[in-house]
Amino acid sequence: MTADSFPDDRLNRILDAVETIEESIGVLTRKQHLDREEYKADSEARDVVERRFVKMTEAAIDIAETLVKQERGERPASNPESMHLLDEVGVLSTGTAERMAQAARFRNVLSHTYGRIIDHDVVYNALQDDLERYRTFVVEVREHLDSIGAFEE
C-alpha cells in the first residue's frame, strides 16, 4: 500500500483514535497511584478507570477495523479478530495482536457488566499492569503508517 491509496479521512480517523488512546493512558496513569483498597472504595475512580478502558479499547478497535477494511476491503467478524487480522496484514506483531485481542474481550466484559458484577480486582490489575499494551499498539500502528507513507503529502 502507498500513501496515494491511503485516504485522508481514514488517516484522520486513525489519528483521532490514537489521540483518544493517548489521553486515556494519561488519565489511567494518574489513577495508578491508588492502592487496591482505595480503588475498590472509590466508586468515582472505578467509574473513570472502567470508562477509560472502554474508550481506549474502542478507539483501538476502530483503528483495527479501519486498517483491516483498507487492507482487505471488509470488516472483521469480531473485535478480537480485528486485532489478529492486524497481525496477518503486518501491522501488529503477533504478541501485540494477542494482547490487544485480550483487551477487546476485556472491553466486552466491562461494557456489559455493572455494579457488583464487575470484578474490581481484575480491573485494578489491568490498571496496574496492562497500559503498556496500548502504548505498544500505538507505536506499531504509527510505524506501519509511516512505513506505507501515509504521513507524506
SULQUI-V849015 format. One line per field, one symbol per residue. phi: phi as a letter, one per 20 degrees, with the letter a starting at -180 (. if undefined). burial: # if it has 24 or more other C-alpha atoms within 12 Angstrom, else .. Layout:
# SULQUI-V849015
phi: ???
burial: ???
This chain:
# SULQUI-V849015
phi: .dffedfgfffffffffgffffffgfffffefffegffgfedfffffffffffffffffffffffffffffdmbfffbfffgfffffgenedfgffgfffffffffgffffdcalfffefffffffgfddffffffgffffffffffemfeee
burial: .....#...##..##.##.###.##.###.##......##....########################.##....#..#########..####..#############.#.........#..##.###.##.######.###.##....#...
